[in-house]
Amino acid sequence: MNALAGWLERCPFVAILRGLTPAEAVPVGEALVGAGVTVIEVPLNSPEPVESIRRLSARFGDAALVGAGTVMTEAQVAEVAAAGGRLLVTPHADPALVRAAKARGMLAAPGFFTPAEAFSLLAAGADALKLFPAEAASPAVAKALLAVLPPGTALLPVGGMSAETIGPWRAAGAAGFGIGGSLYKPGDTPSVVGERARALRAALDGGRRA
């Protein structure tokens, strides 16, 4: 089991905090961690994202896995690593970014949509694969992909994930989920984010019991 799989076993949600500001970072992070969500992604098209990553990393240390999403260049990988970020997430399939992240000791969950992209990213060292946009796929697609990918591949659908939609994806074998607007929108208070996180965890636990 790789380190990212270990985080996802504790809680399979990656909190995508698009639009987060540095002033909000620690309070929102505390609400998430308090609700058991310990993988936090700050997309780089947010306001001052590297500063938010720096503050979250300093606050939580090893208690949370903090990193960046929407990473597009190797220079951005280096900047995120220097700020203490330990997770790389991309919207697209770029093996070079995976190798750059691994060279800095980071975990990598790059985006993909086809089997060819998936295999090339795994060969570069990806720790998980982000199926994006998941709205254009289905749980059946995830199940088919997992049938041919190496055993233990962590597949994370991203896009359209909510308390109402995660169940079928989990049943199809998804190891985790990137949760964006269903968890956080710019301006949401920490208490609202915490409530949503708890509702998502309750939906997941309910699906497991069913």
C-alpha angles and dihedrals in degrees: 000000000000122000095258092054088055091055091048092051089058091050123346097212125105107198108220106202101189111177095020116151125213091248090057096041102090098038092049090044091052091052091051096046090045088057092049099258104131105165110083127183124190110195113225092233088070123100110282092342097176091056090051090051090049092052095045092047092049092048099046107026108174093352091082137023106235126185149131136281132199089040110171109166140041089238088061090050089055093047093051092047091051089054091055098262113152102183131068120198122178132186091222144039109270114150091190091065090049091053091047091053094047090049087060094047094254129139116243131212105171125185123254141160107184135054091243091056092045095054093046091052094048089050088055091055105266114173094203138000124236110214102212135212090016090181087071092052133044141220087266089059090050091051092050092049093050090052090065103029119089113282111270096027108155109227119193119188112209126189126056094018115153141139088277097051108036097079099074092043091052090049089052091057106268110162093203147342137238105227118196125153093012087064108027137014124175110279097023114140120240090247092057091048091050092050091051091048092053091048091053092050090048091051090051093048090048090053091051091053091048 
